[in-house]
Amino acid sequence: MRVVFLTHNYPRSPADMSGSFLHTLAAALVRRGTAVTVLAPSDEGAGGRETRDGVAIERVRYAHASRETLAYRGTMTSAIRRPAGLVALRGLHRALRRAAGAELRAGARLVHAHWWIPAGLAVPPDAPFVLTCHGTDAALLRRSWPARVLARPVFRRARVVTAVSSELARTIERATGRAVDPSHVQPMPVETGTFRAGPGGGGIVVIGRLTRQKRVGLAIAAVARLRELGHDARLTIIGDGPTRPELEEEVRTRELGEVVAFAGAVPPASIPERLATADLMLFPAEREGFGLAAAEAFMCGVPVVACRDGGGLLDVVPADGAGRLASPTPEALARVALELLQDPSARQLAGEAGAEWRRRLDPDTAAAACERWYREALGE
């Protein structure tokens, strides 16, 4: 079978974290005998074709190079509020639709659209397609009635609608009326074999893109509170994004420069090694689509603290044992973090939780689920 991945977010290089899970999935499908062509936007004029791990990738040009900045930065929602951003989005929609149509005419049987906007909107009329929501697109459905109006025909037209967490599935049904069957809830995969328990000793870690939704400032404030309680807490922040300057300023203001380090974006292949040295992960994001980094932490035997309003994170992080759930305040996060840091059984319980996530996140498991969806969408 030949399938088209249609997406606005796909790693631009092996070291790029943007949509890296999609490449893991595409490569697993290829290994299982499904041909995959990825159609993704150009980035500031960097278009063209390549093949990586057997996956054909085309970067589609959609605007002048100076305006090809909608994708890969986590800022699409804010960009489309501006007239220039709307023009660029319209160009992206048209370019993705043209490219998908060409692939279908050349023999592709199905489109797998990742995120309903812009990919779901860009699927050619009458094309059979599977639609997967990953989180940011569902968040848009929650807060914007025009988005819900725009999205409902896309969800009605999709032959199969999937989500990466049960929380997202509930959001989709409330916003669009389209129910997501439990068999259509599947987290995106990782190369699970690279995650191993390590010695710890490296302190607390946060992993994620530095945006307001990730609420990394809460983690910084929680570390400050831990130090007030007499715990010598160190924090490493892995990731980059638009809120980094204000987070760095907060560290300076709180005089935490000696204990808080910004590691920046690191290659996905480096994440297991980073986690193996961590003692605890703080994941204070709100309304997360799934929270893959939390499952990765468990696979390395690292306990995780998340917030009660973490959305899909509640599919991953338990309220006790391997993790804790807290109110989104520095005091609450610090209190439960200290509980885990002082619990001698926490790392063992995290490792036990990680064994189950190792099974669920295995690339072959996710690829097999996709193949079932594809056959269902095609009526086979």
The 8 nearest C-alpha neighbors of each residue, nearest first, counted from 0:
[[1, 33, 34, 2, 108, 32, 107, 109],
 [0, 2, 34, 107, 108, 33, 35, 3],
 [1, 3, 35, 109, 107, 110, 108, 34],
 [4, 2, 110, 36, 35, 37, 111, 5],
 [3, 5, 37, 111, 112, 110, 36, 38],
 [4, 6, 112, 38, 118, 3, 111, 37],
 [7, 5, 113, 118, 39, 8, 112, 4],
 [6, 8, 39, 70, 40, 118, 9, 117],
 [9, 7, 18, 6, 71, 17, 70, 39],
 [8, 10, 18, 17, 11, 19, 39, 21],
 [11, 9, 17, 15, 19, 12, 18, 16],
 [10, 12, 15, 9, 13, 17, 14, 42],
 [11, 13, 15, 14, 10, 16, 9, 51],
 [12, 14, 15, 10, 11, 266, 267, 16],
 [13, 15, 266, 12, 267, 16, 265, 268],
 [16, 14, 10, 12, 17, 13, 11, 266],
 [15, 17, 19, 267, 18, 10, 14, 266],
 [18, 16, 10, 19, 15, 9, 71, 8],
 [17, 19, 9, 8, 20, 21, 10, 16],
 [18, 20, 16, 21, 10, 22, 17, 9],
 [19, 21, 23, 18, 22, 188, 187, 189],
 [22, 20, 24, 19, 23, 18, 25, 9],
 [21, 23, 25, 24, 19, 20, 26, 9],
 [22, 24, 20, 26, 21, 25, 27, 189],
 [25, 23, 21, 27, 22, 26, 362, 366],
 [24, 26, 22, 28, 27, 23, 21, 29],
 [25, 27, 29, 23, 28, 24, 22, 52],
 [28, 26, 30, 24, 29, 25, 362, 366],
 [29, 27, 31, 25, 33, 366, 26, 30],
 [28, 30, 33, 26, 32, 31, 27, 34],
 [29, 31, 27, 28, 32, 26, 33, 53],
 [32, 30, 28, 29, 33, 27, 366, 363],
 [31, 33, 29, 30, 34, 28, 0, 27],
 [34, 32, 29, 0, 28, 1, 31, 35],
 [35, 33, 1, 29, 2, 0, 32, 36],
 [36, 34, 2, 54, 3, 1, 33, 25],
 [35, 37, 55, 3, 56, 4, 54, 2],
 [38, 36, 4, 56, 3, 55, 57, 5],
 [39, 37, 5, 57, 4, 58, 56, 6],
 [38, 40, 58, 7, 6, 59, 37, 57],
 [41, 39, 59, 58, 7, 60, 42, 70],
 [40, 42, 46, 58, 59, 60, 45, 44],
 [41, 43, 45, 44, 67, 68, 40, 46],
 [44, 42, 64, 67, 45, 65, 68, 41],
 [43, 45, 64, 42, 46, 41, 67, 60],
 [46, 44, 42, 41, 43, 47, 58, 64],
 [47, 45, 58, 41, 44, 59, 60, 42],
 [46, 48, 58, 57, 49, 45, 59, 41],
 [49, 47, 57, 56, 58, 46, 50, 55],
 [50, 48, 56, 55, 51, 57, 47, 54],
 [49, 51, 55, 54, 56, 53, 52, 48],
 [50, 52, 54, 53, 49, 55, 56, 26],
 [53, 51, 54, 26, 50, 29, 55, 22],
 [52, 54, 51, 50, 29, 55, 26, 30],
 [55, 53, 51, 50, 52, 35, 26, 36],
 [54, 56, 50, 36, 49, 37, 35, 53],
 [57, 55, 37, 49, 48, 36, 50, 38],
 [56, 58, 48, 38, 47, 59, 37, 39],
 [59, 57, 46, 41, 40, 39, 47, 38],
 [58, 60, 40, 41, 46, 39, 57, 61],
 [61, 59, 41, 46, 62, 40, 58, 44],
 [60, 62, 91, 90, 94, 59, 67, 63],
 [63, 61, 67, 66, 64, 60, 87, 90],
 [62, 64, 65, 66, 67, 61, 44, 43],
 [63, 65, 44, 43, 67, 66, 62, 42],
 [64, 66, 63, 67, 43, 68, 44, 62],
 [67, 65, 64, 63, 68, 62, 87, 43],
 [68, 66, 43, 64, 42, 65, 62, 69],
 [67, 69, 66, 70, 43, 42, 65, 72],
 [70, 68, 75, 67, 78, 74, 71, 72],
 [69, 71, 68, 72, 7, 8, 75, 40],
 [72, 70, 8, 17, 73, 69, 7, 9],
 [73, 71, 74, 70, 69, 75, 240, 68],
 [74, 72, 75, 71, 70, 210, 76, 240],
 [73, 75, 72, 77, 76, 78, 69, 70],
 [74, 76, 78, 69, 77, 73, 79, 70],
 [77, 75, 78, 74, 79, 80, 73, 139],
 [76, 78, 80, 75, 74, 79, 81, 84],
 [79, 77, 75, 84, 80, 76, 81, 74],
 [80, 78, 84, 85, 81, 77, 76, 75],
 [79, 81, 78, 77, 84, 82, 85, 76],
 [82, 80, 84, 79, 83, 78, 85, 77],
 [83, 81, 85, 84, 86, 80, 79, 78],
 [84, 82, 86, 85, 81, 87, 79, 78],
 [83, 85, 79, 78, 87, 81, 82, 86],
 [86, 84, 79, 88, 82, 87, 83, 89],
 [85, 87, 83, 89, 84, 88, 82, 90],
 [86, 88, 90, 84, 85, 89, 91, 62],
 [89, 87, 91, 85, 90, 86, 84, 92],
 [90, 88, 92, 86, 91, 87, 85, 93],
 [89, 91, 87, 61, 93, 88, 92, 94],
 [92, 90, 88, 61, 94, 89, 93, 95],
 [93, 91, 89, 121, 95, 90, 94, 88],
 [92, 94, 96, 90, 91, 95, 97, 89],
 [93, 95, 91, 97, 96, 92, 61, 90],
 [94, 96, 98, 92, 97, 93, 121, 99],
 [97, 95, 121, 99, 93, 94, 98, 123],
 [98, 96, 100, 94, 95, 99, 93, 101],
 [97, 99, 101, 95, 100, 96, 94, 102],
 [100, 98, 102, 96, 101, 97, 95, 103],
 [101, 99, 103, 97, 98, 102, 96, 123],
 [100, 102, 98, 104, 99, 103, 105, 97],
 [103, 101, 105, 99, 104, 100, 107, 98],
 [104, 102, 107, 100, 106, 105, 101, 99],
 [103, 105, 101, 102, 106, 100, 107, 99],
 [106, 104, 102, 103, 101, 107, 100, 108],
 [105, 107, 103, 104, 108, 102, 1, 101],
 [108, 106, 103, 1, 2, 102, 109, 105],
 [109, 107, 1, 2, 106, 103, 0, 110],
 [108, 110, 2, 127, 128, 107, 3, 111],
 [111, 109, 128, 3, 2, 112, 4, 129],
 [110, 112, 129, 4, 128, 3, 130, 5],
 [113, 111, 5, 130, 119, 118, 4, 110],
 [112, 114, 131, 6, 130, 5, 118, 132],
 [115, 113, 132, 116, 131, 136, 118, 133],
 [114, 116, 119, 118, 117, 120, 136, 132],
 [117, 115, 118, 114, 119, 120, 136, 121],
 [116, 118, 120, 119, 115, 121, 92, 114],
 [119, 117, 121, 116, 6, 112, 120, 115],
 [120, 118, 115, 121, 112, 122, 116, 117],
 [119, 121, 118, 117, 122, 116, 115, 153],
 [120, 122, 96, 118, 92, 119, 95, 117],
 [123, 121, 119, 96, 120, 124, 118, 126],
 [124, 122, 126, 96, 100, 121, 125, 99],
 [123, 125, 126, 122, 121, 127, 156, 100],
 [124, 126, 127, 123, 156, 122, 128, 157],
 [127, 125, 124, 123, 128, 122, 109, 110],
 [128, 126, 109, 125, 110, 158, 376, 377],
 [129, 127, 110, 109, 111, 157, 158, 126],
 [128, 130, 111, 159, 157, 158, 160, 112],
 [129, 131, 160, 112, 111, 161, 113, 157],
 [132, 130, 161, 113, 162, 114, 160, 112],
 [133, 131, 114, 162, 134, 113, 161, 136],
 [134, 132, 288, 163, 114, 162, 135, 131],
 [288, 133, 135, 137, 136, 132, 138, 287],
 [136, 134, 138, 137, 139, 133, 288, 114],
 [135, 137, 139, 138, 134, 114, 115, 132],
 [138, 136, 140, 134, 139, 135, 141, 167],
 [139, 137, 135, 141, 140, 136, 134, 142],
 [138, 140, 136, 137, 141, 142, 143, 135],
 [141, 139, 137, 147, 138, 143, 142, 146],
 [142, 140, 138, 139, 143, 137, 174, 170],
 [141, 143, 139, 140, 138, 144, 146, 147],
 [144, 142, 146, 145, 140, 139, 141, 147],
 [143, 145, 147, 146, 148, 142, 140, 141],
 [146, 144, 148, 147, 143, 149, 150, 140],
 [147, 145, 149, 143, 144, 148, 140, 150],
 [146, 148, 144, 150, 140, 145, 149, 151],
 [149, 147, 145, 146, 150, 151, 144, 152],
 [148, 150, 146, 147, 151, 145, 152, 153],
 [151, 149, 147, 153, 148, 152, 146, 154],
 [150, 152, 175, 154, 153, 148, 149, 147],
 [153, 151, 155, 154, 150, 156, 149, 148],
 [154, 152, 156, 150, 151, 155, 157, 119],
 [153, 155, 151, 157, 156, 152, 150, 177],
 [156, 154, 152, 153, 157, 151, 177, 158],
 [155, 157, 153, 154, 152, 158, 128, 125],
 [158, 156, 154, 159, 128, 155, 129, 130],
 [157, 159, 376, 128, 129, 156, 127, 160],
 [158, 160, 129, 157, 376, 130, 161, 372],
 [161, 159, 130, 131, 129, 179, 157, 158],
 [160, 162, 131, 183, 184, 130, 179, 132],
 [163, 161, 132, 184, 131, 164, 168, 167],
 [162, 164, 186, 185, 184, 133, 289, 187],
 [165, 163, 167, 166, 311, 289, 162, 184],
 [164, 166, 168, 167, 169, 184, 311, 163],
 [167, 165, 311, 169, 164, 168, 310, 170],
 [168, 166, 170, 164, 169, 165, 162, 171],
 [167, 169, 165, 171, 166, 170, 179, 162],
 [168, 170, 172, 166, 167, 171, 173, 165],
 [169, 171, 167, 173, 168, 172, 174, 166],
 [172, 170, 168, 174, 169, 173, 175, 167],
 [171, 173, 176, 177, 178, 169, 175, 170],
 [174, 172, 170, 171, 176, 175, 169, 177],
 [173, 175, 171, 172, 170, 176, 140, 147],
 [176, 174, 151, 177, 172, 171, 173, 147],
 [175, 177, 172, 173, 174, 178, 171, 151],
 [178, 176, 172, 175, 179, 171, 154, 155],
 [177, 179, 172, 176, 180, 171, 168, 169],
 [180, 178, 168, 160, 183, 161, 181, 177],
 [179, 181, 183, 182, 178, 184, 161, 168],
 [182, 180, 183, 184, 179, 165, 168, 185],
 [183, 181, 180, 184, 185, 179, 368, 161],
 [182, 184, 161, 181, 180, 185, 179, 162],
 [185, 183, 162, 181, 163, 182, 161, 164],
 [184, 186, 163, 183, 162, 187, 164, 365],
 [187, 185, 163, 188, 164, 360, 184, 289],
 [186, 188, 20, 185, 163, 365, 360, 189],
 [189, 187, 360, 362, 361, 20, 365, 24],
 [188, 190, 191, 360, 20, 362, 23, 361],
 [191, 189, 192, 193, 362, 361, 188, 23],
 [190, 192, 189, 193, 194, 357, 361, 360],
 [191, 193, 194, 190, 195, 357, 361, 189],
 [192, 194, 191, 190, 271, 195, 268, 272],
 [195, 193, 271, 192, 299, 191, 298, 196],
 [196, 194, 299, 197, 193, 298, 275, 271],
 [195, 197, 299, 300, 275, 298, 194, 198],
 [196, 198, 275, 199, 276, 195, 299, 300],
 [197, 199, 276, 200, 275, 196, 277, 278],
 [200, 198, 276, 277, 278, 201, 197, 275],
 [199, 201, 202, 278, 276, 277, 198, 203],
 [202, 200, 277, 276, 199, 278, 203, 233],
 [201, 203, 278, 233, 277, 200, 234, 232],
 [202, 204, 234, 279, 280, 278, 233, 277],
 [205, 203, 235, 280, 234, 236, 281, 277],
 [204, 206, 236, 281, 280, 237, 282, 235],
 [207, 205, 237, 238, 236, 204, 292, 208],
 [208, 206, 238, 209, 237, 205, 213, 239],
 [207, 209, 238, 239, 240, 210, 213, 206],
 [208, 210, 240, 239, 242, 243, 207, 241],
 [209, 211, 242, 212, 213, 208, 241, 240],
 [212, 210, 214, 213, 242, 209, 215, 284],
 [211, 213, 210, 214, 284, 285, 286, 287],
 [212, 214, 284, 211, 210, 215, 283, 209],
 [215, 213, 216, 284, 211, 212, 217, 283],
 [214, 216, 218, 217, 213, 219, 283, 209],
 [215, 217, 219, 214, 218, 220, 246, 249],
 [218, 216, 220, 215, 219, 214, 329, 221],
 [217, 219, 221, 215, 216, 220, 222, 281],
 [218, 220, 216, 222, 217, 221, 223, 215],
 [219, 221, 223, 217, 329, 218, 222, 216],
 [222, 220, 329, 333, 224, 218, 223, 219],
 [223, 221, 225, 219, 224, 220, 232, 218],
 [222, 224, 220, 226, 221, 225, 219, 227],
 [223, 225, 221, 227, 222, 226, 220, 333],
 [226, 224, 222, 228, 227, 230, 223, 333],
 [225, 227, 230, 229, 228, 223, 224, 231],
 [226, 228, 224, 229, 225, 223, 230, 222],
 [229, 227, 225, 226, 230, 224, 223, 231],
 [228, 230, 226, 227, 231, 225, 232, 224],
 [231, 229, 226, 225, 232, 228, 227, 337],
 [230, 232, 226, 229, 233, 225, 258, 222],
 [233, 231, 230, 222, 226, 202, 225, 234],
 [232, 234, 258, 202, 203, 259, 231, 235],
 [233, 235, 203, 259, 204, 202, 258, 260],
 [234, 236, 260, 204, 259, 261, 237, 205],
 [237, 235, 205, 261, 262, 204, 260, 206],
 [238, 236, 206, 262, 263, 264, 205, 235],
 [239, 237, 264, 263, 208, 207, 206, 209],
 [238, 240, 263, 209, 264, 208, 243, 237],
 [239, 241, 209, 208, 242, 243, 210, 238],
 [240, 242, 243, 210, 209, 239, 244, 74],
 [243, 241, 210, 209, 245, 244, 240, 246],
 [242, 244, 246, 245, 241, 240, 209, 247],
 [245, 243, 247, 246, 242, 248, 241, 249],
 [246, 244, 248, 247, 243, 242, 249, 241],
 [247, 245, 249, 243, 248, 244, 216, 242],
 [246, 248, 250, 244, 249, 245, 243, 251],
 [249, 247, 245, 251, 246, 250, 252, 244],
 [248, 250, 252, 246, 251, 247, 253, 245],
 [249, 251, 247, 255, 253, 248, 252, 256],
 [252, 250, 254, 248, 249, 253, 256, 255],
 [251, 253, 249, 254, 250, 248, 255, 247],
 [252, 254, 250, 255, 251, 249, 223, 256],
 [255, 253, 251, 252, 256, 250, 257, 249],
 [254, 256, 250, 253, 257, 258, 259, 251],
 [255, 257, 259, 258, 254, 250, 251, 260],
 [256, 258, 255, 259, 260, 254, 233, 250],
 [257, 259, 233, 255, 256, 234, 260, 232],
 [260, 258, 234, 256, 235, 255, 233, 257],
 [259, 261, 235, 262, 236, 234, 258, 256],
 [262, 260, 236, 263, 235, 237, 259, 238],
 [263, 261, 237, 236, 260, 264, 235, 238],
 [264, 262, 238, 239, 237, 261, 265, 236],
 [265, 263, 238, 239, 237, 262, 266, 16],
 [264, 266, 263, 267, 269, 238, 237, 270],
 [265, 267, 14, 268, 269, 15, 16, 264],
 [268, 266, 269, 270, 16, 14, 265, 15],
 [267, 269, 266, 270, 271, 14, 193, 272],
 [270, 268, 267, 266, 272, 271, 273, 265],
 [269, 271, 273, 267, 272, 268, 274, 266],
 [272, 270, 194, 274, 273, 269, 275, 193],
 [271, 273, 275, 274, 270, 269, 276, 194],
 [274, 272, 270, 271, 275, 276, 269, 277],
 [273, 275, 277, 271, 276, 272, 270, 296],
 [274, 276, 197, 272, 273, 196, 277, 299],
 [275, 277, 199, 201, 274, 273, 198, 197],
 [278, 276, 201, 199, 274, 202, 275, 279],
 [279, 277, 199, 202, 203, 200, 301, 201],
 [280, 278, 203, 302, 301, 277, 303, 204],
 [281, 279, 303, 204, 203, 205, 304, 302],
 [280, 282, 304, 205, 303, 283, 204, 305],
 [281, 283, 305, 284, 304, 280, 205, 303],
 [282, 284, 305, 306, 214, 281, 213, 285],
 [285, 283, 213, 214, 282, 212, 309, 287],
 [284, 286, 309, 308, 287, 212, 310, 213],
 [287, 285, 310, 309, 308, 288, 311, 284],
 [286, 288, 310, 311, 309, 289, 285, 312],
 [134, 289, 287, 311, 133, 167, 290, 286],
 [288, 290, 311, 312, 287, 164, 291, 163],
 [291, 289, 312, 292, 293, 287, 288, 311],
 [290, 292, 294, 293, 289, 295, 186, 187],
 [293, 291, 295, 294, 290, 296, 206, 207],
 [294, 292, 296, 295, 291, 290, 303, 297],
 [293, 295, 297, 291, 296, 292, 356, 298],
 [296, 294, 292, 298, 293, 297, 291, 299],
 [297, 295, 301, 293, 299, 294, 298, 292],
 [296, 298, 353, 300, 349, 294, 301, 299],
 [299, 297, 353, 295, 296, 300, 350, 194],
 [300, 298, 196, 195, 296, 297, 301, 194],
 [299, 301, 350, 349, 297, 196, 346, 298],
 [300, 302, 296, 297, 299, 279, 346, 349],
 [303, 301, 279, 321, 322, 349, 346, 345],
 [304, 302, 280, 322, 279, 281, 293, 305],
 [303, 305, 323, 281, 322, 324, 282, 280],
 [306, 304, 282, 324, 283, 325, 281, 323],
 [307, 305, 325, 309, 324, 308, 283, 327],
 [306, 308, 309, 324, 325, 326, 305, 327],
 [309, 307, 306, 285, 310, 286, 327, 326],
 [308, 310, 285, 286, 306, 312, 287, 307],
 [311, 309, 286, 287, 312, 308, 166, 313],
 [310, 312, 289, 288, 313, 166, 287, 314],
 [313, 311, 290, 315, 309, 314, 310, 289],
 [312, 314, 311, 315, 316, 310, 309, 317],
 [315, 313, 312, 311, 316, 164, 165, 289],
 [316, 314, 312, 313, 294, 317, 293, 290],
 [315, 317, 313, 322, 312, 314, 318, 303],
 [318, 316, 322, 319, 323, 315, 321, 313],
 [317, 319, 323, 324, 322, 316, 320, 321],
 [320, 318, 323, 322, 317, 321, 324, 316],
 [319, 321, 322, 348, 345, 317, 318, 323],
 [320, 322, 349, 348, 302, 345, 319, 317],
 [323, 321, 303, 302, 317, 319, 320, 304],
 [322, 324, 318, 304, 319, 317, 335, 305],
 [325, 323, 318, 305, 306, 307, 304, 317],
 [326, 324, 306, 307, 331, 332, 327, 305],
 [325, 327, 306, 328, 307, 331, 332, 324],
 [328, 326, 306, 325, 329, 283, 332, 331],
 [329, 327, 331, 330, 326, 332, 217, 221],
 [328, 330, 221, 332, 220, 331, 217, 333],
 [329, 331, 333, 328, 332, 334, 221, 224],
 [332, 330, 334, 328, 333, 329, 325, 326],
 [331, 333, 329, 334, 335, 330, 325, 221],
 [334, 332, 221, 336, 330, 331, 225, 335],
 [333, 335, 331, 337, 332, 336, 330, 338],
 [334, 336, 338, 337, 332, 333, 323, 331],
 [337, 335, 333, 339, 338, 334, 332, 340],
 [336, 338, 340, 334, 335, 339, 333, 341],
 [339, 337, 335, 341, 336, 340, 342, 334],
 [338, 340, 342, 336, 341, 337, 345, 335],
 [339, 341, 337, 338, 342, 336, 279, 278],
 [340, 342, 338, 339, 337, 343, 345, 336],
 [341, 343, 339, 345, 344, 340, 338, 346],
 [344, 342, 345, 341, 346, 340, 339, 347],
 [345, 343, 347, 342, 346, 348, 320, 321],
 [346, 344, 348, 321, 342, 347, 343, 349],
 [347, 345, 349, 300, 348, 344, 301, 302],
 [346, 348, 350, 349, 344, 345, 351, 300],
 [347, 349, 321, 351, 345, 350, 346, 320],
 [350, 348, 321, 300, 297, 346, 352, 302],
 [349, 351, 300, 353, 347, 348, 352, 297],
 [352, 350, 348, 353, 354, 349, 347, 355],
 [353, 351, 349, 350, 354, 355, 297, 348],
 [352, 354, 298, 297, 350, 356, 351, 355],
 [353, 355, 357, 351, 352, 356, 350, 298],
 [356, 354, 358, 357, 353, 352, 359, 351],
 [357, 355, 359, 353, 358, 354, 360, 294],
 [356, 358, 354, 355, 360, 359, 191, 353],
 [357, 359, 356, 355, 361, 360, 354, 364],
 [360, 358, 356, 357, 361, 355, 364, 365],
 [361, 359, 188, 357, 358, 356, 189, 362],
 [360, 362, 364, 358, 363, 359, 188, 191],
 [363, 361, 188, 365, 364, 27, 366, 24],
 [362, 364, 366, 365, 361, 367, 27, 28],
 [365, 363, 367, 361, 362, 366, 368, 359],
 [364, 366, 368, 362, 367, 363, 188, 369],
 [365, 367, 363, 369, 368, 28, 364, 362],
 [368, 366, 370, 364, 369, 365, 363, 371],
 [367, 369, 365, 371, 366, 370, 364, 372],
 [370, 368, 372, 366, 371, 367, 373, 365],
 [369, 371, 373, 367, 372, 368, 366, 374],
 [372, 370, 368, 374, 369, 373, 375, 367],
 [371, 373, 375, 369, 370, 374, 376, 368],
 [374, 372, 370, 376, 375, 371, 369, 377],
 [375, 373, 379, 377, 371, 376, 372, 378],
 [374, 376, 372, 378, 373, 377, 379, 371],
 [375, 377, 373, 158, 374, 378, 159, 372],
 [378, 376, 374, 375, 379, 373, 127, 109],
 [379, 377, 375, 376, 374, 373, 158, 372],
 [378, 374, 377, 375, 376, 373, 371, 372]]
